Amino acid sequence: MTDPRNSPFMYAIGAFVALFVTVQSLVFMIRAYREGKRLGLSAATMRKAIVGSASFSVVPSIAILLAVLTLSGALGLPLPWIRLSVVGAITYELPAAETAAQAFGASIKSAITDPVVFSAIAWAMSIGCVFAMFLVIFFSKGIQSGIHKAQLKDSVWSGLLISAMFMGLISAFLGSALGGGLVSILTLLSSAATMGVFGLLIKKAKLTSLENFAMPVSMIVGMAAAAVYTSIAGGRTI
Amino acid sequence: MNEATKATTTYDEAIHRNGRAWMAVAIAIILGVPLAISLYLDVWPPLGRLAAALLPTIMVFWPIAIVEVITFTPMLGSGGTYLGFVTGNLSNLKVPAAIAAMQSAGVEPSTKEGEIVSTLAIGASSLVTNAVLLAGVLLMSYLLPVLESPTLKPAFANLLPALFGALGVVFISRNWKLSIAPLALMIGLFVAMPTAPVGILIPAGAIVSIGVARLLYTRHLL
C-alpha cells in the first residue's frame, strides 16, 4: 500500500480544498468589485488594490509554503497543504500538530507512520481552528453594526477609534518582533528604514509609481538583511 | 430610505447572509477532512486521548481567536472578515495586505470604500497564496533545497519583523500622536516580559491605544 500520508486520495482532498478557497475568493472579489463600481470607486483604484495586494503577498506566501514543507517531513505533503490553505496559520499548525503527536507518544520531528496518530493529528489541527469561524458566524454582524452606530453618533471619534485599534495591533506585532532577538530587531529597523526612503521618494520626489513596490521591496530588503546579519553572526541565533 | 442607502443595505445584508453560508460550508469541509481520513484509513483515534491532545491547543489558541475576531472584524470589514477567516493566515498576511491596500487607496477601514478595497485585497492575496502553494506542491523536489538553504532560512524566519517594520513606518508617520502610547507600552512589556506572546500583546496594545486616544480626543489634543 502507498504511504497514506501522500496517497492520491489525500492529494484529491487537497485539490478540492484549494478549489473551494479559490472559488470563494473569486465570488467575494466579483461582488466587491461590482459594489465598488456602484459606490463610485474607480476601476483604476480597485485594480491597484488587487495588483498591489497580489505583489505584496508573494513573499509571505513563500514563507507559508516553507511551513508546508517543514510539516511535510512528518505529515506528508497534502495534509499541511490543506491545513495552510484554509483557516490555517503558521503560528497555529506547528504547535497544534506537535501537541497532538505528543499526546499519542509521537513527535513531528520524525515521520508519522502510525495511521491512528496521523488521523488524530488531522482531527486536532482541524477541530482547534474552527472556533474562530463559529465566532465570526455569530458575532461579526453585531461587531460591524456596533461600529456603524458609533460612526453615526460621532464620526470623528469613530475614525480615531479605528486608527487607535490599528496602532494597537501594529505596535503589538512590533513588540513581538522585539522579542525575537537582535537579528529580528535589526531586520525590523532595516525594512523600516527602506520604507522611510520610499516614503521620501514618493512624497518629496513625487515618484508615485513606486507606491506598489514600496511594501514588497522593503520587506525583501529586511529579509535579505536578516540573512546578512545571521551570516555575520556565523549562523548563531542572536 | 433613498435608493443608494437601500442598495448599500442590500449589499451589507447579502454579504452577511452569503458570508455565513460560505463559513458554514468551510467548517463542514474542514471537519470533513479528518472524517474522510478516518473513513479512508478506517482508524478512529480514542476520544479521551484526542481530548488530551486538543486541550493545550484550545487553552492557548481559543482566547487568541476571540481577540482576533474582535480586533480584525472592524478593520477588515464584513466581506474581508468572512473571506479572511476562511482563507486563514490572517496576522501574517491577510491583515497586513488589507491594511496596506486601504492605505495605498487612501480609504479608511470601516467605511464602504474601505470594505471594498479590503475584500479585493484579501481575495487577491488568497489567490496568490493558493497559486504559490500549488506550485510548491507540484515542484517540491526542486524547491526544497533552495528554500531550506542555510542562506535563505534566516530570511524567511524573519518575515514578520520585515513586514511589520515597513508597515509600522507607514502608520506611525500617519498617526504619530496615536502611536506613542502603544509603542511605549510595547517597549515596557519587552523589558518586563521579553517573549510575551502576541495573543497578550494585541489586546494590551489595543486597550492602551484606544484609552489614550479617547483621552487625547476629549482634551482636544488630536
Interface residues (C-beta under 8 A of the other chain):
Chain A: P4 F9 M10 I13 G14 F16 V17 A18 F20 V21 T22 Q24 S25 L26 V27 F28 M29 R31 A32 Y33 E35 G36 R38 L39 L41 T45 M46 K48 A49 I50 V51 G52 S53 A54 F56 S57 V58 V59 P60 S61 I62 A63 I64 L65 L66 V68 L69 S72 L77 P78 W81 I82 L84 S85 V86 V87 G88 A89 I90 T91 Y92 P95 A96 T99 A100 Q102 A103 F104 P115 V116 V117 F118 S119 A120 A122 W123 A124 M125 S126 I127 G128 C129 V130 F131 A132 M133 F134 L135 V136 I137 F139 S140 K141 I143 Q144 I147 H148 Q151 V156 W157 S158 G159 L160 L161 I162 S163 A164 M165 F166 M167 G168 L169 I170 S171 A172 F173 L174 G175 S176 A177 L178 G179 G180 V183 S184 I185 T187 L188 L189 S190 S191 A192 T194 M195 G196 G199 E211 N212 A214 M215 S218 M219 I220 V221 G222 M223 A224 A225 A226 A227 Y229 T230 S231 G235
Chain B: A7 T8 Y11 D12 A14 I15 H16 N18 G19 R20 W22 M23 A24 V25 A26 I27 I29 I30 L31 V33 P34 A36 I37 S38 Y40 L41 V43 W44 P45 R49 L50 A52 A53 L54 P56 T57 I58 V60 F61 W62 A65 I66 E68 V69 I70 T71 T73 P74 M75 G77 S78 G79 T81 Y82 L83 F85 V86 T87 G88 N89 L90 S91 N92 L93 V95 P96 A97 A98 I99 A100 A101 S104 A105 E108 P109 S110 K112 E113 E115 I116 V117 T119 L120 A121 I122 G123 A124 S125 S126 L127 V128 T129 N130 A131 V132 L133 L134 G136 V137 M140 L143 L144 L147 E148 P150 T151 L152 P154 A155 F156 A157 N158 L159 L160 P161 A162 L163 F164 G165 A166 L167 G168 V169 V170 F171 S173 N175 L178 S179 P182 L183 L185 M186 I187 L189 F190 P194 T195 A196 P197 V198 L201 I202 A204 G205 A206 I207 V208 S209 I210 V212 A213 R214 Y217 L222
